[in-house]
Amino acid sequence: MKLYTRGQVIRTTVIAVFAVVLVFTVLSLRINRARDNNTAEVAVEAAAEDVIETSLDAPLDSAEPDTSFLQQNSASVIPVANTASYTQEEIQNINVYSLCNEAVVNINTQIVAYDWFLEPYVQDGGSGSGSIIDKRGYILTNVHVIQNASKIYVSLFDGTQYEAEIVGQDLDSDLAVIKFTPPDGMELKTIGFGDSTGLKVGQRVIAIGNPFGLERTMTTGIVSGLGRPIQNSNNRIIRNMIQTDAAINPGNSGGPLLDTNGKMIGINTMIKSSSGSSSGVGFAVPSETAVRVVSDLIKYGKVQRGKIDASFVQNSQRIARYAGLDLATGVLVSQVNRGGKAEAAGMRGGTEAVYYGSRRDIIYIGGDVITQIDNIAISTLADYYSALESKKPGDTVSVTVRRNKKNVVLNVTLVES
């Protein structure tokens, strides 16, 4: 047996204790580091789950227009029974119809006609659709649906009919607001506005209306095109129209074009067809335009739109030849209001009075010809009205005029129309 001195035993014991402490310290550090890593991984996973849940719950288009001036209800979707029997798309369609169909009305009008002896009599006018947008009975539709009407009747989903009156109408957008008074205790369902600025070609859309008098008919399709400039029945060019292949037929006018969340992103307005029925090319006024127009119609009875304070005449070959102009399109500035904003901006009216059209109509030639407003080419009066459709009094626009065969750019402040 090997013997150790007292000093060797003490030294060996100290070294052993130190080694054990060192091993435990290293192990402890590794365990804590692993625990911290696991905690961090769990936190990262939890955060990722939160992000995923948030992104799934958040709507694709969160920027909705300001409709605080409307009194709308919080409509809820009726759950679909036996969901296993339907596809996801079918469930979505059923939910949108359940949410919105009771807020779509059938509109019928009466007009005054005259017989051979010039005696007035009442006859049936047009028919169309509309959307209840306010619990107080405000309905959004098209101007051409109610045009020249002596009486307007709206039929609700339950078959009840009420007489409505015109609140305001706007030819430039073909939009009108009418109103009926709901009975006490009646809670009207309303349709909310969505964001048309975020639409994509290929996005699925849903139309509800009353084609051929068949109430609350639903059709589906996609957004086929965006930003279409279309001339309506009132000879106004409406820009930024939504094109869709959802079936739109006579009677659908004024009804809502909806996204898959049941929000109104357009107002069905017209079709392009040689036969007068749906050919897969329908057009809707975007909700971005509708919200602005509806707000003014409800508040003021008309749209507060800016205009140039001057009088205009459509240029033509005949005028161009007589006046010696080098172009036959554009809008001729006949007269400029004295002391007005247009005169201050340097716009010039005509100096020579001539008869135009009939012996009673006088225009002035020799003035400026408007060819462009901002970035919009102006060939006709319809282009002029369209270019200013979204402008307010006080806005300043860049106006290009043709003067002495040269282009001159003026910055004109708009006045109230």
MOZIFEN-V563871 format. One line per field, one symbol per residue. ss: DSSP state (H for helix, E for strand, - for the rest). psi: psi as a letter, one per 30 degrees, with the letter a starting at -180 (. if undefined). burial: I if it has 16 or more other ideal C-beta (glycine too) atoms within 10 Angstrom, else O. A space follows every 50 residues. Layout:
ss: ???
psi: ???
burial: ???
This chain:
ss: -----HHHHHHHHHHHHHHHHHHHHHHHHHHHHHHHHHHHHHHHHHHHHH HHHHHHH-------------------------HHH--HHHHHHHHHHHHH HHHEEEEEEEEEEE-----EEEEEEEEEEEEE-----EEEEEHHHH---- EEEEE-----EEEEEEEEEE----EEEEE-------------E--HHH-- ---EEEEEE-HHH---EEEEEEEEEEEEEEE-----EEEEEEEE------ -----EEE-----EEEEEEEE----------EEEEEHHHHHHHHHHHHHH -----EE--EEEEE--HHHHHHH-------EEEEEE----HHHH------ -EEEE------EEEE---EEEEE--EE---HHHHHHH--------EEEEE EEE--EEEEEEEE-EE-
psi: kkkkleeeeeeeeeeeeeeeeeeeeeeeeeeeeeeeeeeeeeeeeeeeee eeeeeeeklejfjkljhffkjllikkkkkklhffflleeeeeeeeeeeef efgklkkklklklkafggkklklkbllallkjfkffgkkkalefegkgkf kkkkklfgfkkkkllkelkjeffhklklkljklkfkjkklklkajffglk kfkklkkkaikggjkhkkllaljfllgkjkkafghkjjlhkkklgkjklk ffkflkklafggkjfljkelljkffflkggjlkkklfeeeeeeeeeeeef flkjkllkilklkklleeeeeefhlgkglakkjekkkkgaeeeefgkkal fkklkkelffkklklgaljkfkkbgkkjfleeeeeefgegklkflkljkk lkkhglkkkkjkkllk.
burial: OOOOOOOOOOOOOOOOOOOOOOOOOOOOOOOOOOOOOOOOOOOOOOOOOO OOOOOOOOOOIOOOIOIOOIOIOOOOOOOOOOOOOOOOOOOIIIIIIIII IIIIIIIIIOOOOOOOOOOOOOOOIIIIIIIIIIIOIIIIIIIIIIIOIO OIIIIIOOOOOIOIOOIIIIIIIIIIIIIIOIOOOOOIIIIIIIIIOIIO OOIIIIIIIIIOOOIIIIIIIOIIOIOIOIOIOOOIIIIIIIIIIIIIII IIIIIIIIIIIIIIIIIIIIIOOOOOOIOOIIIIIIIIIIIIIIIIIIOO OOIOIIIIIIOIIOIOOOIIOOIOIOOOIIIIIIIIOOOIIIIOIIIIII OOOOOIOOOOOOIIIIIIIIIIIOOOOIIIIIIIIIIIIIIOOOOOIOII IIOOOOOOOIOIIIIOI
